Every structure is written in C-alpha cells, then in structure tokens.
Amino acid sequence: YERLSYESLHNQQCMKDIVLGRRIGFYRLKEQIGSGNFSQVRLGTHLLTHNKVAVKILDKIRMEHKVRRLLSREISTMESLHHPNIIRFYEMIETLSKIFIIMEYASEGELYTRVSSDGKLPEDEAKMIFAQIISAVQHMHNKSIIHRDLKAENVFFANRVTVKVGDFGFSNYCEPKQLLSTFCGSPPYAAPELFNESSYYGMYVDIWALGVLLYFVVVGHLPFRADTIGILKKCINDCDMEIPEHVSGACQFLIRSILRLEPTDRLTLDEITRTEWMNGCHYPKALSSPSNLETIPKLEEHPSEEHLETRRRLYELGISEEHITYALNKQCRSSVAGTYQIVLHQIQKDK
Ligand SMILES: Nc1ncnc2c1ncn2[C@@H]1O[C@H](COP(=O)(O)OP(=O)(O)OP(=O)(O)O)[C@@H](O)[C@H]1O
C-alpha cells in the first residue's frame, strides 16, 4: 500500500499512465466494455487485490447540471444497496475533468444480449433468474429506493446462473406513498400511468417493468412493440399483448397479474413470490454486513467477523489500522475505503 501510494505521486511511468488514461487511483484501466449516453465503461484491475472491476468514466466538462444530479443519486443509491444480485459500488474518484465510478464487474454480459442471441430462456432457467431480480428489487424497495429503469439491458450475468441488477442512473429515494413526476426509463417497459398521469408511484412502475421483463425472457421479444411512441402508448394503455401458447399457464397468469393497468391491482413483490409459477424458487438474501463509508465500524465498536477478516486481509496488503482510522475520520472517499469495500465484498461473495 505504501509503495503504491508513493509510486502514484513520484514514479514517472506511473504518472504517465495516469495522464494517458491507463491508470486511476489504485486501478489499472484496460479495454472498454461498454458505453452509454454520457459515459464510457472500462475493465479495471485493482492493483493491490487484483480484483476485476468495472469503471464508469464520465466527462465533467460535457456534463450538464441534470446529469450531475442523476449521477450523485446513482452513487448514493448504489452505495446503500448490499445484495448479491445488485452491482456493488466500491469507490468514486474525481479528477479535475472526470468522474470514475468503480463498481463490481459482471463479466458474462447483459440478459438482453443472452435472450436476443440465444432466444427465449427455458422456464426453469427464467424462473431462477427472475427470482434473483425480484429479490434484488425487494431489497431496493425495502430501502425506499426505486430503480425506474428495470429492463433486460440492465441485468448482467456475473456467471452462467447469477444475475446482477445494475445501472441506477434513474433511481431515486421514494417513500411508498410519495408521488413522482419525472418520466424515466425505456418506453417499452413504461407503465401506462407514466403516459397518462402527471404523477405516479415509483414502486408500481418498477413492478410493471418486471412484468415486461418476465415476458421478454420467456417469450423472446417484448410484449408491446410499435414503430412510434404514439402506437406504443396505445398498445400499453390497452394492455394489448399476446402471450404465446408455449408459455405455461402458471407463467401466463403471473405475467397478466403483474401487467394490470391499475397500479394497485398489480401483484406486490411478496405476492409474486407466492404465485404457483415461482413455487420453490430461491431468493438470495441481502448481505449481512452492509457498509458504506459511514458504516465501516471502528475497531473499538466490535466489528463483525466479516469486518475483522477484511482488516486481517488489509493488514497483509500493507494497510494498517492507522490507515483505516485515518480514512474513516477523514469522512471522504479514499483508496483505503475503496480497497476495504472490495475486500469485504470478496469475503461476502466467498461465503
Ligand atoms: N458493472 C458492469 N459490469 C459489466 N458491464 C457493465 C457494467 N456496467 C456497465 N457495463 C456495460 O457498459 C455499458 C454502458 O453502461 P452505462 O451505465 O454507462 O450506460 P447505459 O446504461 O448503457 O446507457 P445510458 O447512458 O443510457 O444510461 C452497459 O450497457 C454494459 O454493457
């Protein structure tokens, strides 16, 4: 740790790598793995732990005020979520011109790509994946966070059988009874009230999107398709969809019970888990030791075994209790806090 910190400030090659965009903080930056409207996403490796990470890079100069607001929400919502099926946030690094969001890397691509290239998933597989997504959304809603952009493009495979929900760019904090008014998300996944009402309840909008997502996964294409937004809006308002016969009765029932025009008529997440189709599914639980910078326990606060193990591994990397205390007292993001998150998460994943 000391060597790396020293190098970043004094080593010529290292400084050149930083200038040329090959390194940031404790991360080596590698190839681009994706891009968005305002961002570029690159693969990174943590130089101390060697963990792979995804690094979302945003150009501050091109960023309008609105995008900055969305970004700070994206970071704060991601930071408060700790679930095996949600992309984990590790660290944010800000330079004069750029913002780097360091997060968990899901290496096996988007659910969208899997279904688009291989076709619909067998129902047994779809069920296993849908249960993980439901569990992730339950965790968000329990924390009063709504995603507002749930779609197959934002569900990533970490391996053949584990998925992670990501892209919290439109997420927001929202109490169950709180009305919202900004149209967010992708039109084919949009609930009817988003087109018709001036305000809506966030959780019902997420649940509708889950119905569209389930349809997409078991059928292989979206339920509402149209060439113009006007026609799409009409399809959604009429709930004009056909479910092919190959879809089992229990799954059809579930899709129809989610995609109900009246938000309060839609099944709740709990009710979804109790439907016949979801019978016997496994719902991964939220991680036991949540931690953002504010909740990393100090040593005198009797940390849990996971936190003690994290510290033991950090000591081996040259990060002492003194470094940790200093980072915690500073109350701002630092490479020590970032490394802490990566190591803690690795321990939780190994478990
Ligand atoms: N954690 C991750 N692991 C693996 N790949 C990722 C990860 N995050 C993003 N990607 C890839 O990078 C691409 C761009 O992501 P990003 O969040 O920047 O933009 P987007 O959501 O696709 O677009 P928009 O700008 O409209 O939000 C994604 O489509 C995905 O393929």
The ligand as a Gaussian input file, in Angstrom:
#p B3LYP/6-31G(d) Opt

LIG

0 1
 N      -20.826000      -3.392000     -13.731000
 C      -20.728000      -3.716000     -15.004000
 N      -20.212000      -4.898000     -15.384000
 C      -20.117000      -5.217000     -16.699000
 N      -20.502000      -4.424000     -17.709000
 C      -21.024000      -3.230000     -17.397000
 C      -21.164000      -2.808000     -16.045000
 N      -21.714000      -1.569000     -16.038000
 C      -21.909000      -1.236000     -17.316000
 N      -21.493000      -2.221000     -18.147000
 C      -21.532000      -2.203000     -19.612000
 O      -21.313000      -0.886000     -20.055000
 C      -22.431000      -0.419000     -20.836000
 C      -22.629000       1.064000     -20.571000
 O      -23.131000       1.270000     -19.278000
 P      -23.620000       2.686000     -18.787000
 O      -24.251000       2.514000     -17.456000
 O      -22.515000       3.638000     -18.896000
 O      -24.635000       3.178000     -19.884000
 P      -26.063000       2.679000     -20.331000
 O      -26.900000       2.432000     -19.143000
 O      -25.938000       1.526000     -21.281000
 O      -26.584000       3.928000     -21.117000
 P      -27.217000       5.261000     -20.566000
 O      -26.201000       6.297000     -20.773000
 O      -28.416000       5.412000     -21.421000
 O      -27.571000       5.052000     -19.128000
 C      -23.596000      -1.302000     -20.412000
 O      -24.527000      -1.416000     -21.427000
 C      -22.912000      -2.627000     -20.097000
 O      -22.806000      -3.413000     -21.244000

